């Protein structure tokens, strides 16, 4: 997928995408530096935390603010993709090295046992899966710029990664998937909606912001696919972004990173990453000043 003018327009009209462009502008970095993977990942982590639902009463007003301002930054977004190689924004999971780091402090090498057969979103007893719209299965992020979206999220303590506290070397592994792995690629809200309508279920967990909306039935997804990959561009454009057509309404939320959820063990190699470190936080990448009125 090329980053054409329509792609940047979609980015600026999406809650996380608009916040990404505003945080990028606030950094003062030139477009060619913003386009570097680690800077993009840090900007996205800060933007995601800025519009997080966990901001309480400020959440709705902040989200409205970034959506109102987003179109002002379309030209700046075009400068970013023109100045750097942003093809990795939509790169597929197959063919891209994957990084796994467990959420707990106890190191645990990924094994086939980490691939858990999901049940239907509407019938499973696990309320957490209904809440976050993803199964409790192995979750990885692509190796980008010497790090990954999840490692950056942990470092910046953004969104739900706030609760994963780590210092110094951290347990991590790199994984390569088979070239034959079948991975559904989410490039934006339209593809997330396609996943939800092809394998429909309904979010029935009352505390979820997506309550009553369509979500994937992971048991059905697993019949056709080995994994689902939320690309970097897909994350920016789909997160908290409602998509409606004649089949209903869907909204991706709570992935909090570029990531792949694996529904089968399809890896050709798994290697320890013994010297993995959390990337240092950039001091110039921060939230724009905004006081909700």
C-alpha positions in Angstrom: 0.0 0.0 0.0 1.5 3.3 -1.1 1.2 6.4 1.1 -0.8 8.5 -1.4 -2.8 11.6 -0.6 -5.9 9.6 0.3 -3.9 7.7 2.9 -2.7 10.9 4.6 -6.3 12.3 4.5 -7.5 9.1 6.3 -4.7 9.5 8.8 -5.7 13.0 9.6 -9.3 12.1 10.0 -8.6 9.2 12.5 -8.3 9.9 16.2 -4.9 8.3 16.7 -3.7 9.3 13.3 -4.5 13.0 13.9 -2.9 12.8 17.4 0.2 11.2 15.8 0.6 14.1 13.3 0.1 16.7 16.1 2.7 15.0 18.4 5.1 14.7 15.4 4.7 18.5 14.7 5.2 19.3 18.4 8.5 17.5 18.5 10.2 20.0 16.1 12.0 17.1 14.4 12.4 17.5 10.6 10.2 15.2 8.5 13.1 12.9 7.5 13.8 12.2 11.2 10.2 11.7 12.1 10.0 9.0 9.4 12.6 6.9 11.1 11.0 3.8 12.7 12.0 4.4 16.3 10.8 8.0 16.2 7.5 7.0 14.6 6.9 4.4 17.2 7.7 6.8 20.1 5.4 9.5 18.5 2.6 6.9 18.1 3.0 5.7 21.7 2.7 9.2 23.1 -0.2 10.0 20.8 -2.0 6.8 21.9 -1.6 7.7 25.5 -2.7 11.2 24.9 -6.1 10.1 23.6 -6.4 7.1 25.9 -9.8 6.3 27.4 -8.0 6.1 30.7 -7.8 9.9 30.7 -11.2 9.9 32.3 -13.2 13.1 31.8 -10.7 14.6 29.5 -10.8 11.7 27.1 -13.8 12.8 25.0 -12.7 16.4 24.8 -9.2 15.5 23.8 -10.4 13.1 21.1 -12.8 15.8 19.7 -9.9 18.3 19.8 -7.5 16.2 17.7 -10.2 15.3 15.2 -11.0 19.0 14.7 -7.4 19.9 14.3 -6.3 16.8 12.3 -7.0 18.2 8.8 -4.6 21.1 9.5 -1.7 18.6 9.5 -2.4 16.8 6.1 0.4 18.7 4.4 2.8 18.0 7.2 1.9 14.3 6.9 2.6 14.3 3.2 6.0 15.9 4.0 6.8 13.0 6.4 6.1 10.2 3.8 7.8 12.2 1.1 11.0 12.7 3.2 11.4 9.1 4.4 10.8 5.5 3.4 7.5 4.7 5.1 6.8 1.5 3.3 7.2 -0.3 6.6 4.0 1.4 7.8 2.1 -1.2 5.9 4.6 -4.1 5.7 3.1 -7.5 6.3 3.9 -9.7 9.3 5.0 -12.6 7.1 8.6 -11.8 6.0 9.1 -9.4 8.9 11.0 -10.5 12.0 8.7 -10.6 15.0 9.6 -9.7 18.7 8.0 -11.3 21.7 8.4 -10.0 25.3 6.2 -11.5 28.0 4.1 -9.1 30.1 5.2 -10.8 33.3 8.6 -10.5 34.9 9.1 -14.2 34.7 10.9 -15.0 31.4 9.0 -17.5 29.3 10.2 -18.6 25.9 7.3 -18.7 23.4 6.2 -22.3 22.6 3.2 -23.8 20.8 1.5 -23.9 24.1 1.2 -20.1 23.9 -1.2 -20.5 21.0 -4.6 -20.9 22.6 -7.7 -21.9 20.7 -10.1 -18.9 21.0 -13.7 -19.4 21.6 -16.5 -17.3 20.2 -16.5 -13.7 21.3 -20.2 -14.0 22.2 -20.0 -17.2 24.2 -16.6 -17.4 25.8 -16.4 -17.1 29.5 -13.3 -14.9 29.4 -14.5 -11.4 29.9 -11.1 -10.0 29.1 -11.2 -11.3 25.6 -14.6 -9.7 25.0 -13.3 -6.5 26.5 -10.1 -6.1 24.4 -11.3 -7.7 21.1 -8.4 -10.1 20.9 -7.8 -13.7 22.1 -5.5 -14.6 24.9 -2.9 -15.9 22.5 0.7 -15.1 21.5 1.1 -11.5 20.6 4.2 -10.1 18.8 5.3 -6.9 17.2 7.5 -6.3 14.2 11.2 -5.7 14.6 11.5 -2.1 13.5 14.4 0.3 13.9 16.2 -2.0 16.4 13.1 -2.2 18.6 9.3 -2.9 18.4 6.1 -1.0 19.0 5.4 -3.0 22.2 8.9 -2.4 23.6 8.4 1.4 22.9 5.0 1.2 24.6 6.6 -0.4 27.7 9.4 2.2 27.7 7.0 5.2 27.5 4.5 3.5 29.8 1.7 4.4 27.4 -1.8 3.0 27.6 -2.0 -0.5 29.1 1.8 -0.9 28.8 1.9 1.3 31.9 1.5 -1.8 34.0 4.5 -3.6 32.5 7.3 -2.3 34.6 10.8 -3.2 33.4 14.3 -1.9 33.8 17.6 -3.1 32.3 17.8 -6.1 30.0 14.4 -7.6 29.5 13.3 -11.1 28.4 12.6 -11.1 24.7 12.7 -13.5 21.7 12.7 -13.0 18.0 10.5 -15.2 15.8 10.4 -15.8 12.0 7.1 -17.1 10.6 6.8 -19.6 7.8 6.4 -18.0 4.3 3.2 -20.0 4.0 1.6 -18.5 7.1 -1.9 -17.0 6.4 -2.1 -13.6 8.1 -5.0 -11.2 7.8 -3.5 -7.7 7.3 -5.4 -4.8 8.8 -4.4 -1.6 7.0 -7.1 0.6 8.5 -10.7 0.7 9.7 -12.1 -0.8 6.5 -10.0 -4.0 6.9 -10.8 -4.2 10.6 -14.5 -3.9 9.7 -14.1 -6.6 7.0 -12.7 -8.9 9.6 -15.6 -8.2 11.9 -18.3 -8.7 9.2 -16.7 -11.8 7.7 -16.5 -13.4 11.1 -19.1 -11.5 13.1 -19.6 -11.4 16.8 -20.8 -8.6 19.1 -19.0 -7.0 22.0 -21.2 -7.9 24.9 -19.0 -6.6 27.7 -20.7 -3.5 29.2 -17.5 -1.7 30.3 -16.0 -1.7 26.8 -16.1 1.5 24.7 -17.0 -0.8 21.8 -20.0 -2.3 23.7 -22.7 -3.4 21.2 -20.4 -3.1 18.2 -19.2 -5.8 15.9 -16.0 -7.6 16.8 -14.2 -10.7 15.3 -15.4 -14.1 16.3 -11.9 -15.5 16.8 -13.0 -19.2 16.6 -14.3 -18.5 13.1 -11.2 -16.4 12.2 -9.0 -19.3 13.2 -10.6 -21.5 10.6 -9.2 -19.4 7.8 -6.2 -17.5 9.2 -3.0 -18.2 11.3 -2.8 -14.7 12.6 -4.2 -11.1 12.4 -1.7 -8.3 11.9 -2.6 -4.7 12.8 0.0 -2.8 10.8 1.5 0.4 12.0 -0.6 2.4 9.6 -3.6 0.2 10.4 -3.1 1.0 14.1 -2.9 4.7 13.5 -6.1 4.7 11.3 -8.3 2.1 13.0 -7.8 2.7 16.7 -10.9 4.3 18.2 -12.2 4.9 14.7 -15.8 3.8 14.1 -16.6 2.3 10.7 -20.2 1.8 9.7 -21.8 0.2 6.6 -25.0 -1.8 6.0 -23.7 -4.7 8.1 -23.2 -2.6 11.2 -20.5 -0.7 13.1 -17.1 -1.8 14.4 -14.2 0.0 16.2 -10.8 -1.4 16.9 -9.4 -0.6 20.3 -7.1 -1.8 23.1 -4.3 -3.3 20.9 -2.2 -0.2 21.8 0.6 -1.1 19.3 1.5 -2.4 15.9 1.1 -6.1 16.6 0.1 -9.6 15.4 -2.0 -12.0 17.3 -1.2 -15.6 16.3 -3.9 -18.2 16.2 -1.6 -21.1 15.2 2.1 -21.9 15.7 3.6 -21.1 12.3 7.2 -20.2 13.2 10.2 -21.5 11.4 12.7 -20.2 14.1 12.7 -18.8 17.6 15.8 -17.1 19.0 16.6 -15.6 22.4 17.4 -11.9 22.4 19.6 -11.8 25.5 20.7 -8.1 25.4 17.3 -6.6 24.6 16.9 -3.2 26.2 13.9 -0.8 26.3 14.6 2.1 24.0 15.3 5.4 25.8 12.6 8.0 25.7 13.1 10.9 23.3 12.8 14.1 25.3 11.5 16.1 22.3 8.6 13.7 21.7 5.8 14.8 24.0 2.1 15.7 24.1 1.1 19.0 22.7 -0.2 21.4 25.4 -3.9 21.2 25.6 -6.2 22.1 28.4 -9.8 20.9 27.9 -12.3 23.7 28.3 
